[in-house]
Amino acid sequence: MKINEVYTISEIIEQGLVEKQIKEIPAKVFLNETKVYFFEPVSTQTMRLYSIINKRSFFL
């Protein structure tokens, strides 16, 4: 997945990402085994990937 690209929700799920419910961040957060992906909604069916960080950094 590339930053600043737009993805549908089904494409995100197909990549094996699992949504994490976060209250303090105005974004959609998805996790995989090692990374955290931050998306902003573009429309009701698409989201733009704007950041990827290491999962360990996110939970510190």
mmJSON file of the N, C-alpha and C atoms, coordinates in Angstrom:
{"data_MODEL":{"atom_site":{
"group_PDB":["ATOM","ATOM","ATOM","ATOM","ATOM","ATOM","ATOM","ATOM","ATOM","ATOM","ATOM","ATOM","ATOM","ATOM","ATOM","ATOM","ATOM","ATOM","ATOM","ATOM","ATOM","ATOM","ATOM","ATOM","ATOM","ATOM","ATOM","ATOM","ATOM","ATOM","ATOM","ATOM","ATOM","ATOM","ATOM","ATOM","ATOM","ATOM","ATOM","ATOM","ATOM","ATOM","ATOM","ATOM","ATOM","ATOM","ATOM","ATOM","ATOM","ATOM","ATOM","ATOM","ATOM","ATOM","ATOM","ATOM","ATOM","ATOM","ATOM","ATOM","ATOM","ATOM","ATOM","ATOM","ATOM","ATOM","ATOM","ATOM","ATOM","ATOM","ATOM","ATOM","ATOM","ATOM","ATOM","ATOM","ATOM","ATOM","ATOM","ATOM","ATOM","ATOM","ATOM","ATOM","ATOM","ATOM","ATOM","ATOM","ATOM","ATOM","ATOM","ATOM","ATOM","ATOM","ATOM","ATOM","ATOM","ATOM","ATOM","ATOM","ATOM","ATOM","ATOM","ATOM","ATOM","ATOM","ATOM","ATOM","ATOM","ATOM","ATOM","ATOM","ATOM","ATOM","ATOM","ATOM","ATOM","ATOM","ATOM","ATOM","ATOM","ATOM","ATOM","ATOM","ATOM","ATOM","ATOM","ATOM","ATOM","ATOM","ATOM","ATOM","ATOM","ATOM","ATOM","ATOM","ATOM","ATOM","ATOM","ATOM","ATOM","ATOM","ATOM","ATOM","ATOM","ATOM","ATOM","ATOM","ATOM","ATOM","ATOM","ATOM","ATOM","ATOM","ATOM","ATOM","ATOM","ATOM","ATOM","ATOM","ATOM","ATOM","ATOM","ATOM","ATOM","ATOM","ATOM","ATOM","ATOM","ATOM","ATOM","ATOM","ATOM","ATOM","ATOM","ATOM","ATOM","ATOM","ATOM","ATOM"],
"id":[1,2,3,4,5,6,7,8,9,10,11,12,13,14,15,16,17,18,19,20,21,22,23,24,25,26,27,28,29,30,31,32,33,34,35,36,37,38,39,40,41,42,43,44,45,46,47,48,49,50,51,52,53,54,55,56,57,58,59,60,61,62,63,64,65,66,67,68,69,70,71,72,73,74,75,76,77,78,79,80,81,82,83,84,85,86,87,88,89,90,91,92,93,94,95,96,97,98,99,100,101,102,103,104,105,106,107,108,109,110,111,112,113,114,115,116,117,118,119,120,121,122,123,124,125,126,127,128,129,130,131,132,133,134,135,136,137,138,139,140,141,142,143,144,145,146,147,148,149,150,151,152,153,154,155,156,157,158,159,160,161,162,163,164,165,166,167,168,169,170,171,172,173,174,175,176,177,178,179,180],
"type_symbol":["N","C","C","N","C","C","N","C","C","N","C","C","N","C","C","N","C","C","N","C","C","N","C","C","N","C","C","N","C","C","N","C","C","N","C","C","N","C","C","N","C","C","N","C","C","N","C","C","N","C","C","N","C","C","N","C","C","N","C","C","N","C","C","N","C","C","N","C","C","N","C","C","N","C","C","N","C","C","N","C","C","N","C","C","N","C","C","N","C","C","N","C","C","N","C","C","N","C","C","N","C","C","N","C","C","N","C","C","N","C","C","N","C","C","N","C","C","N","C","C","N","C","C","N","C","C","N","C","C","N","C","C","N","C","C","N","C","C","N","C","C","N","C","C","N","C","C","N","C","C","N","C","C","N","C","C","N","C","C","N","C","C","N","C","C","N","C","C","N","C","C","N","C","C","N","C","C","N","C","C"],
"label_atom_id":["N","CA","C","N","CA","C","N","CA","C","N","CA","C","N","CA","C","N","CA","C","N","CA","C","N","CA","C","N","CA","C","N","CA","C","N","CA","C","N","CA","C","N","CA","C","N","CA","C","N","CA","C","N","CA","C","N","CA","C","N","CA","C","N","CA","C","N","CA","C","N","CA","C","N","CA","C","N","CA","C","N","CA","C","N","CA","C","N","CA","C","N","CA","C","N","CA","C","N","CA","C","N","CA","C","N","CA","C","N","CA","C","N","CA","C","N","CA","C","N","CA","C","N","CA","C","N","CA","C","N","CA","C","N","CA","C","N","CA","C","N","CA","C","N","CA","C","N","CA","C","N","CA","C","N","CA","C","N","CA","C","N","CA","C","N","CA","C","N","CA","C","N","CA","C","N","CA","C","N","CA","C","N","CA","C","N","CA","C","N","CA","C","N","CA","C","N","CA","C","N","CA","C","N","CA","C","N","CA","C"],
"label_alt_id":[null,null,null,null,null,null,null,null,null,null,null,null,null,null,null,null,null,null,null,null,null,null,null,null,null,null,null,null,null,null,null,null,null,null,null,null,null,null,null,null,null,null,null,null,null,null,null,null,null,null,null,null,null,null,null,null,null,null,null,null,null,null,null,null,null,null,null,null,null,null,null,null,null,null,null,null,null,null,null,null,null,null,null,null,null,null,null,null,null,null,null,null,null,null,null,null,null,null,null,null,null,null,null,null,null,null,null,null,null,null,null,null,null,null,null,null,null,null,null,null,null,null,null,null,null,null,null,null,null,null,null,null,null,null,null,null,null,null,null,null,null,null,null,null,null,null,null,null,null,null,null,null,null,null,null,null,null,null,null,null,null,null,null,null,null,null,null,null,null,null,null,null,null,null,null,null,null,null,null,null],
"label_comp_id":["MET","MET","MET","LYS","LYS","LYS","ILE","ILE","ILE","ASN","ASN","ASN","GLU","GLU","GLU","VAL","VAL","VAL","TYR","TYR","TYR","THR","THR","THR","ILE","ILE","ILE","SER","SER","SER","GLU","GLU","GLU","ILE","ILE","ILE","ILE","ILE","ILE","GLU","GLU","GLU","GLN","GLN","GLN","GLY","GLY","GLY","LEU","LEU","LEU","VAL","VAL","VAL","GLU","GLU","GLU","LYS","LYS","LYS","GLN","GLN","GLN","ILE","ILE","ILE","LYS","LYS","LYS","GLU","GLU","GLU","ILE","ILE","ILE","PRO","PRO","PRO","ALA","ALA","ALA","LYS","LYS","LYS","VAL","VAL","VAL","PHE","PHE","PHE","LEU","LEU","LEU","ASN","ASN","ASN","GLU","GLU","GLU","THR","THR","THR","LYS","LYS","LYS","VAL","VAL","VAL","TYR","TYR","TYR","PHE","PHE","PHE","PHE","PHE","PHE","GLU","GLU","GLU","PRO","PRO","PRO","VAL","VAL","VAL","SER","SER","SER","THR","THR","THR","GLN","GLN","GLN","THR","THR","THR","MET","MET","MET","ARG","ARG","ARG","LEU","LEU","LEU","TYR","TYR","TYR","SER","SER","SER","ILE","ILE","ILE","ILE","ILE","ILE","ASN","ASN","ASN","LYS","LYS","LYS","ARG","ARG","ARG","SER","SER","SER","PHE","PHE","PHE","PHE","PHE","PHE","LEU","LEU","LEU"],
"label_asym_id":["A","A","A","A","A","A","A","A","A","A","A","A","A","A","A","A","A","A","A","A","A","A","A","A","A","A","A","A","A","A","A","A","A","A","A","A","A","A","A","A","A","A","A","A","A","A","A","A","A","A","A","A","A","A","A","A","A","A","A","A","A","A","A","A","A","A","A","A","A","A","A","A","A","A","A","A","A","A","A","A","A","A","A","A","A","A","A","A","A","A","A","A","A","A","A","A","A","A","A","A","A","A","A","A","A","A","A","A","A","A","A","A","A","A","A","A","A","A","A","A","A","A","A","A","A","A","A","A","A","A","A","A","A","A","A","A","A","A","A","A","A","A","A","A","A","A","A","A","A","A","A","A","A","A","A","A","A","A","A","A","A","A","A","A","A","A","A","A","A","A","A","A","A","A","A","A","A","A","A","A"],
"label_entity_id":["1","1","1","1","1","1","1","1","1","1","1","1","1","1","1","1","1","1","1","1","1","1","1","1","1","1","1","1","1","1","1","1","1","1","1","1","1","1","1","1","1","1","1","1","1","1","1","1","1","1","1","1","1","1","1","1","1","1","1","1","1","1","1","1","1","1","1","1","1","1","1","1","1","1","1","1","1","1","1","1","1","1","1","1","1","1","1","1","1","1","1","1","1","1","1","1","1","1","1","1","1","1","1","1","1","1","1","1","1","1","1","1","1","1","1","1","1","1","1","1","1","1","1","1","1","1","1","1","1","1","1","1","1","1","1","1","1","1","1","1","1","1","1","1","1","1","1","1","1","1","1","1","1","1","1","1","1","1","1","1","1","1","1","1","1","1","1","1","1","1","1","1","1","1","1","1","1","1","1","1"],
"label_seq_id":[1,1,1,2,2,2,3,3,3,4,4,4,5,5,5,6,6,6,7,7,7,8,8,8,9,9,9,10,10,10,11,11,11,12,12,12,13,13,13,14,14,14,15,15,15,16,16,16,17,17,17,18,18,18,19,19,19,20,20,20,21,21,21,22,22,22,23,23,23,24,24,24,25,25,25,26,26,26,27,27,27,28,28,28,29,29,29,30,30,30,31,31,31,32,32,32,33,33,33,34,34,34,35,35,35,36,36,36,37,37,37,38,38,38,39,39,39,40,40,40,41,41,41,42,42,42,43,43,43,44,44,44,45,45,45,46,46,46,47,47,47,48,48,48,49,49,49,50,50,50,51,51,51,52,52,52,53,53,53,54,54,54,55,55,55,56,56,56,57,57,57,58,58,58,59,59,59,60,60,60],
"pdbx_PDB_ins_code":[null,null,null,null,null,null,null,null,null,null,null,null,null,null,null,null,null,null,null,null,null,null,null,null,null,null,null,null,null,null,null,null,null,null,null,null,null,null,null,null,null,null,null,null,null,null,null,null,null,null,null,null,null,null,null,null,null,null,null,null,null,null,null,null,null,null,null,null,null,null,null,null,null,null,null,null,null,null,null,null,null,null,null,null,null,null,null,null,null,null,null,null,null,null,null,null,null,null,null,null,null,null,null,null,null,null,null,null,null,null,null,null,null,null,null,null,null,null,null,null,null,null,null,null,null,null,null,null,null,null,null,null,null,null,null,null,null,null,null,null,null,null,null,null,null,null,null,null,null,null,null,null,null,null,null,null,null,null,null,null,null,null,null,null,null,null,null,null,null,null,null,null,null,null,null,null,null,null,null,null],
"Cartn_x":[0.845,0.0,0.894,0.441,1.225,0.521,1.308,0.774,0.224,-0.856,-1.59,-2.391,-2.469,-3.329,-4.693,-5.72,-7.079,-7.45,-8.04,-8.413,-9.865,-10.529,-11.871,-11.739,-12.796,-12.791,-12.515,-13.086,-12.847,-11.393,-10.731,-9.312,-8.461,-8.824,-8.097,-8.231,-9.432,-9.677,-8.984,-8.971,-8.292,-6.791,-6.219,-4.8,-4.521,-5.573,-5.408,-5.387,-5.795,-5.807,-7.096,-6.96,-8.086,-8.272,-9.509,-9.767,-9.67,-9.062,-8.943,-9.756,-10.651,-11.475,-10.642,-10.44,-9.651,-10.514,-10.573,-11.425,-10.682,-9.387,-8.644,-8.133,-8.229,-7.674,-8.817,-8.904,-9.977,-9.627,-9.381,-9.017,-9.451,-9.382,-9.602,-8.236,-8.116,-6.846,-7.002,-6.083,-6.087,-4.736,-4.757,-3.542,-3.298,-2.015,-1.64,-0.635,0.125,1.016,2.103,2.607,3.745,3.539,2.478,2.32,0.921,0.845,-0.416,-0.616,-1.792,-2.128,-3.203,-2.985,-3.939,-4.583,-5.907,-6.674,-7.613,-7.83,-8.859,-9.941,-11.199,-12.294,-12.281,-12.455,-12.585,-14.051,-14.694,-16.127,-16.644,-17.878,-18.429,-17.786,-17.194,-16.613,-15.092,-14.47,-13.026,-12.319,-11.034,-10.217,-8.809,-8.176,-6.813,-5.845,-4.836,-3.797,-2.84,-2.675,-1.788,-0.612,-0.573,0.572,0.639,1.868,2.116,3.222,2.981,4.013,4.171,5.238,5.479,4.457,3.907,2.878,3.387,4.623,5.195,5.202,5.529,5.534,4.138,3.129,1.754,1.289,1.658,1.178,2.053,3.163,3.979,3.267],
"Cartn_y":[-1.173,0.0,1.24,2.267,3.48,4.657,5.503,6.716,7.642,8.333,9.268,8.581,7.274,6.551,6.345,6.217,6.022,4.551,3.976,2.57,2.434,1.418,1.109,0.291,0.237,-0.532,-2.003,-2.53,-3.936,-4.188,-3.257,-3.41,-3.431,-2.614,-2.559,-3.889,-4.407,-5.677,-6.826,-6.796,-7.833,-7.88,-6.768,-6.709,-7.329,-7.762,-8.395,-7.424,-6.187,-5.184,-5.295,-5.066,-5.152,-3.785,-3.278,-1.954,-1.975,-0.937,-0.744,0.494,0.372,1.504,2.428,3.663,4.656,5.894,6.401,7.556,8.882,8.913,10.162,10.669,9.866,10.227,10.331,11.461,11.61,10.928,9.625,8.852,7.414,6.653,5.211,4.571,3.674,3.022,1.531,0.991,-0.428,-1.018,-2.25,-2.925,-4.178,-4.514,-5.853,-6.353,-7.362,-7.956,-7.007,-6.119,-5.284,-3.787,-3.369,-1.944,-1.438,-0.101,0.595,1.547,1.485,2.29,3.306,4.574,5.634,6.106,6.095,6.49,7.638,8.522,9.545,9.266,9.429,9.179,10.189,9.692,10.543,10.582,9.434,9.319,8.204,7.803,6.746,5.39,5.208,3.914,3.936,5.107,5.183,5.941,5.587,6.252,6.45,7.547,7.857,7.466,6.704,6.311,7.483,7.961,9.103,8.827,7.695,7.409,5.921,5.425,4.053,4.117,3.498,3.457,2.035,1.808,0.52,0.313,-0.872,-1.177,-0.939,-1.272,-1.082,0.394,1.281,2.726,3.225,2.687,3.116,2.816,1.664,1.258,1.75,2.426,3.003,4.2],
"Cartn_z":[0.0,0.0,0.0,-0.699,-0.824,-0.166,0.474,1.106,0.025,0.362,-0.496,-1.598,-1.584,-2.509,-1.858,-2.679,-2.202,-2.372,-1.312,-1.302,-0.864,-1.386,-0.908,0.374,1.135,2.376,2.084,1.012,0.681,0.316,-0.359,-0.682,0.589,1.553,2.816,3.553,3.614,4.299,3.575,2.238,1.449,1.742,2.163,2.509,3.88,4.555,5.861,7.019,6.776,7.837,8.648,9.953,10.876,11.513,11.5,12.061,13.578,14.121,15.568,15.916,16.874,17.292,18.19,17.738,18.457,18.647,19.865,20.152,20.045,20.327,20.396,19.053,18.015,16.711,15.696,14.992,13.992,12.672,12.725,11.54,11.74,10.674,10.761,10.9,11.855,12.127,11.859,11.067,10.742,11.123,11.621,12.056,11.24,11.098,10.671,11.699,11.395,12.395,12.885,12.03,12.416,12.256,11.547,11.247,11.558,11.692,11.915,10.741,10.135,8.961,9.342,8.988,9.276,7.977,7.972,6.797,7.148,6.173,6.31,5.275,5.662,4.713,3.562,2.351,1.174,0.763,0.823,0.564,1.465,1.271,2.123,1.854,0.672,0.31,0.114,0.164,-0.066,1.047,1.244,2.257,1.703,2.126,1.694,2.799,2.448,3.389,3.565,4.805,4.999,5.915,6.595,7.443,7.767,7.882,8.314,9.359,10.516,11.551,12.062,12.787,13.416,14.522,14.617,15.622,17.039,17.295,18.635,19.021,18.099,18.363,18.713,18.056,18.269,19.679,20.203,21.513,22.654,22.365,23.433,23.977],
"occupancy":[1.0,1.0,1.0,1.0,1.0,1.0,1.0,1.0,1.0,1.0,1.0,1.0,1.0,1.0,1.0,1.0,1.0,1.0,1.0,1.0,1.0,1.0,1.0,1.0,1.0,1.0,1.0,1.0,1.0,1.0,1.0,1.0,1.0,1.0,1.0,1.0,1.0,1.0,1.0,1.0,1.0,1.0,1.0,1.0,1.0,1.0,1.0,1.0,1.0,1.0,1.0,1.0,1.0,1.0,1.0,1.0,1.0,1.0,1.0,1.0,1.0,1.0,1.0,1.0,1.0,1.0,1.0,1.0,1.0,1.0,1.0,1.0,1.0,1.0,1.0,1.0,1.0,1.0,1.0,1.0,1.0,1.0,1.0,1.0,1.0,1.0,1.0,1.0,1.0,1.0,1.0,1.0,1.0,1.0,1.0,1.0,1.0,1.0,1.0,1.0,1.0,1.0,1.0,1.0,1.0,1.0,1.0,1.0,1.0,1.0,1.0,1.0,1.0,1.0,1.0,1.0,1.0,1.0,1.0,1.0,1.0,1.0,1.0,1.0,1.0,1.0,1.0,1.0,1.0,1.0,1.0,1.0,1.0,1.0,1.0,1.0,1.0,1.0,1.0,1.0,1.0,1.0,1.0,1.0,1.0,1.0,1.0,1.0,1.0,1.0,1.0,1.0,1.0,1.0,1.0,1.0,1.0,1.0,1.0,1.0,1.0,1.0,1.0,1.0,1.0,1.0,1.0,1.0,1.0,1.0,1.0,1.0,1.0,1.0,1.0,1.0,1.0,1.0,1.0,1.0],
"B_iso_or_equiv":[0.0,0.0,0.0,0.0,0.0,0.0,0.0,0.0,0.0,0.0,0.0,0.0,0.0,0.0,0.0,0.0,0.0,0.0,0.0,0.0,0.0,0.0,0.0,0.0,0.0,0.0,0.0,0.0,0.0,0.0,0.0,0.0,0.0,0.0,0.0,0.0,0.0,0.0,0.0,0.0,0.0,0.0,0.0,0.0,0.0,0.0,0.0,0.0,0.0,0.0,0.0,0.0,0.0,0.0,0.0,0.0,0.0,0.0,0.0,0.0,0.0,0.0,0.0,0.0,0.0,0.0,0.0,0.0,0.0,0.0,0.0,0.0,0.0,0.0,0.0,0.0,0.0,0.0,0.0,0.0,0.0,0.0,0.0,0.0,0.0,0.0,0.0,0.0,0.0,0.0,0.0,0.0,0.0,0.0,0.0,0.0,0.0,0.0,0.0,0.0,0.0,0.0,0.0,0.0,0.0,0.0,0.0,0.0,0.0,0.0,0.0,0.0,0.0,0.0,0.0,0.0,0.0,0.0,0.0,0.0,0.0,0.0,0.0,0.0,0.0,0.0,0.0,0.0,0.0,0.0,0.0,0.0,0.0,0.0,0.0,0.0,0.0,0.0,0.0,0.0,0.0,0.0,0.0,0.0,0.0,0.0,0.0,0.0,0.0,0.0,0.0,0.0,0.0,0.0,0.0,0.0,0.0,0.0,0.0,0.0,0.0,0.0,0.0,0.0,0.0,0.0,0.0,0.0,0.0,0.0,0.0,0.0,0.0,0.0,0.0,0.0,0.0,0.0,0.0,0.0],
"pdbx_formal_charge":[null,null,null,null,null,null,null,null,null,null,null,null,null,null,null,null,null,null,null,null,null,null,null,null,null,null,null,null,null,null,null,null,null,null,null,null,null,null,null,null,null,null,null,null,null,null,null,null,null,null,null,null,null,null,null,null,null,null,null,null,null,null,null,null,null,null,null,null,null,null,null,null,null,null,null,null,null,null,null,null,null,null,null,null,null,null,null,null,null,null,null,null,null,null,null,null,null,null,null,null,null,null,null,null,null,null,null,null,null,null,null,null,null,null,null,null,null,null,null,null,null,null,null,null,null,null,null,null,null,null,null,null,null,null,null,null,null,null,null,null,null,null,null,null,null,null,null,null,null,null,null,null,null,null,null,null,null,null,null,null,null,null,null,null,null,null,null,null,null,null,null,null,null,null,null,null,null,null,null,null],
"auth_seq_id":[1,1,1,2,2,2,3,3,3,4,4,4,5,5,5,6,6,6,7,7,7,8,8,8,9,9,9,10,10,10,11,11,11,12,12,12,13,13,13,14,14,14,15,15,15,16,16,16,17,17,17,18,18,18,19,19,19,20,20,20,21,21,21,22,22,22,23,23,23,24,24,24,25,25,25,26,26,26,27,27,27,28,28,28,29,29,29,30,30,30,31,31,31,32,32,32,33,33,33,34,34,34,35,35,35,36,36,36,37,37,37,38,38,38,39,39,39,40,40,40,41,41,41,42,42,42,43,43,43,44,44,44,45,45,45,46,46,46,47,47,47,48,48,48,49,49,49,50,50,50,51,51,51,52,52,52,53,53,53,54,54,54,55,55,55,56,56,56,57,57,57,58,58,58,59,59,59,60,60,60],
"auth_comp_id":["MET","MET","MET","LYS","LYS","LYS","ILE","ILE","ILE","ASN","ASN","ASN","GLU","GLU","GLU","VAL","VAL","VAL","TYR","TYR","TYR","THR","THR","THR","ILE","ILE","ILE","SER","SER","SER","GLU","GLU","GLU","ILE","ILE","ILE","ILE","ILE","ILE","GLU","GLU","GLU","GLN","GLN","GLN","GLY","GLY","GLY","LEU","LEU","LEU","VAL","VAL","VAL","GLU","GLU","GLU","LYS","LYS","LYS","GLN","GLN","GLN","ILE","ILE","ILE","LYS","LYS","LYS","GLU","GLU","GLU","ILE","ILE","ILE","PRO","PRO","PRO","ALA","ALA","ALA","LYS","LYS","LYS","VAL","VAL","VAL","PHE","PHE","PHE","LEU","LEU","LEU","ASN","ASN","ASN","GLU","GLU","GLU","THR","THR","THR","LYS","LYS","LYS","VAL","VAL","VAL","TYR","TYR","TYR","PHE","PHE","PHE","PHE","PHE","PHE","GLU","GLU","GLU","PRO","PRO","PRO","VAL","VAL","VAL","SER","SER","SER","THR","THR","THR","GLN","GLN","GLN","THR","THR","THR","MET","MET","MET","ARG","ARG","ARG","LEU","LEU","LEU","TYR","TYR","TYR","SER","SER","SER","ILE","ILE","ILE","ILE","ILE","ILE","ASN","ASN","ASN","LYS","LYS","LYS","ARG","ARG","ARG","SER","SER","SER","PHE","PHE","PHE","PHE","PHE","PHE","LEU","LEU","LEU"],
"auth_asym_id":["A","A","A","A","A","A","A","A","A","A","A","A","A","A","A","A","A","A","A","A","A","A","A","A","A","A","A","A","A","A","A","A","A","A","A","A","A","A","A","A","A","A","A","A","A","A","A","A","A","A","A","A","A","A","A","A","A","A","A","A","A","A","A","A","A","A","A","A","A","A","A","A","A","A","A","A","A","A","A","A","A","A","A","A","A","A","A","A","A","A","A","A","A","A","A","A","A","A","A","A","A","A","A","A","A","A","A","A","A","A","A","A","A","A","A","A","A","A","A","A","A","A","A","A","A","A","A","A","A","A","A","A","A","A","A","A","A","A","A","A","A","A","A","A","A","A","A","A","A","A","A","A","A","A","A","A","A","A","A","A","A","A","A","A","A","A","A","A","A","A","A","A","A","A","A","A","A","A","A","A"],
"auth_atom_id":["N","CA","C","N","CA","C","N","CA","C","N","CA","C","N","CA","C","N","CA","C","N","CA","C","N","CA","C","N","CA","C","N","CA","C","N","CA","C","N","CA","C","N","CA","C","N","CA","C","N","CA","C","N","CA","C","N","CA","C","N","CA","C","N","CA","C","N","CA","C","N","CA","C","N","CA","C","N","CA","C","N","CA","C","N","CA","C","N","CA","C","N","CA","C","N","CA","C","N","CA","C","N","CA","C","N","CA","C","N","CA","C","N","CA","C","N","CA","C","N","CA","C","N","CA","C","N","CA","C","N","CA","C","N","CA","C","N","CA","C","N","CA","C","N","CA","C","N","CA","C","N","CA","C","N","CA","C","N","CA","C","N","CA","C","N","CA","C","N","CA","C","N","CA","C","N","CA","C","N","CA","C","N","CA","C","N","CA","C","N","CA","C","N","CA","C","N","CA","C","N","CA","C","N","CA","C","N","CA","C"],
"pdbx_PDB_model_num":[1,1,1,1,1,1,1,1,1,1,1,1,1,1,1,1,1,1,1,1,1,1,1,1,1,1,1,1,1,1,1,1,1,1,1,1,1,1,1,1,1,1,1,1,1,1,1,1,1,1,1,1,1,1,1,1,1,1,1,1,1,1,1,1,1,1,1,1,1,1,1,1,1,1,1,1,1,1,1,1,1,1,1,1,1,1,1,1,1,1,1,1,1,1,1,1,1,1,1,1,1,1,1,1,1,1,1,1,1,1,1,1,1,1,1,1,1,1,1,1,1,1,1,1,1,1,1,1,1,1,1,1,1,1,1,1,1,1,1,1,1,1,1,1,1,1,1,1,1,1,1,1,1,1,1,1,1,1,1,1,1,1,1,1,1,1,1,1,1,1,1,1,1,1,1,1,1,1,1,1]
}}}
